[in-house]
């Protein structure tokens, strides 16, 4: 006990017989935690997206050494109730690996309907990169964060009756935790029309899915597991599987996906026309 007494500041109470019995028990109390830690680190692995966070960060460091231009203009679309935070964040990260200023940032977070979101995106692209085509905008690649991915997919689809027919011409669409087939949160609550429209099986989502077979663009949907906002099973259109990665312990899955280096590095590689980390066929969700 002398060593223990010294480390604790010579508190007299630590010299009692009771303390001599109870203090060594801390080792027994820590035993379940020690046994639990290996289980904590055993995250699901995806054979079709097997990059680690460390590998992704190293890949990004290499990309920073030799920035490359975009193949075409890039549109970055934010999510629901996003006060234009995620588009500038993605732009900042991309500026470190891409040598190109042809980027359009769109924040549809407070639109009142998908039709309004659609118009906002198309108008932004037309303003930045005018097109003489009466039906389509200039061809672009798109990154959509959360709801932004679904907005982009809708802007690229044929317009609903009564809406302007002009469409977003997309070559590649990269979505991150987007409610393509619905959203778990929308099942539990419905405060706005957005929530009702993104409930699984809604008329809006069913109508959008009918156009998927005619979509002429590449779709790369990404997600983290354990997403309690959208839900990984809803992060790709019906019949498709998202590129998924495990969610690190003690991290928010949905918000964390927007900053996940594994997801971002794969998108960056594709934008730079380099070999991506993801492969096909996509592994099923665990």
Secondary structure, 3 states (H helix, E strand, C coil): CHHHHHHCCCCHHHHCHHHHHHCCHHHHHHHHHHHHHHHHHCCCCCCCCCCCHHHHHHHHHHHHHCCECCCCCEEEECCCCCCCCHHHHHHHHHHCCECCCCEEEECCCCCCCHHHHHHHHHHHHHHHCCCCCCCECCCEEEEEECHHHHHHHHHHCCCCCCCCCCECCEEEEEEECCCCCCCHHHHHCCCCHHHHHCCCCCHHHHHHHCCHHHCCCEEEEEEECCCCCCCHHHCCCCCCCCEEECCCCCCCHHHHHCCCHHHHHHHHHHHCCCCCCCCCCCCCCC
